[in-house]
């Protein structure tokens, strides 16, 4: 069981850094809600990804990570993200800058926009 938790926590941490877990909305009913806040099931997320992010939907490894996260209740997702933050501590200025550069890059902007679309529409499936 511990072997499964470590990859999940690492995934939560990576998605948090990329800005996918915490959206600007506080709940999934609001546009741009984050992955931690969404009430969408994995099946709904998968359907939205198939429609709006076919490359993501076709990647079994990435989809398995989303499935592990979305199979947790919202509060447990948030607790795991907080646990990972506490374990890792502050992000170094260098890493923070690298994340900022990625977010501002054309590739980063495209991926963030696609993920927002998936999260904004998953409740429709």
Secondary structure as UniProt FT lines:
FT   HELIX           2..18
FT   TURN            28..29
FT   TURN            31..32
FT   TURN            35..37
FT   HELIX           42..52
FT   HELIX           54..57
FT   HELIX           60..70
FT   HELIX           74..88
FT   HELIX           93..104
FT   HELIX           106..121
FT   HELIX           122..124
//
